[in-house]
């Protein structure tokens, strides 16, 4: 219990380029998640759509 209440200082420095890299990684993760959701949404949507017969 004492180890949870007591924290040591990290003595770490994050320069501006590290912050930019973290923001880019977070944006990339959201973009990837959006594309995955979009692709599975269209697959799920196609399961419930009626198939139209083409008259050629």
RABEL-V401439 format. One record per pair of residues at least 12 apart in sequence whose C-alpha atoms are under 7 Angstrom apart, sorted by the first residue. I is the first residue (numbers start at 0). GAP is how many residues later the second one is. D is the distance in whole Angstrom. If there is no record, write none. Layout:
i;gap;d
I;GAP;D
I;GAP;D
This chain:
none
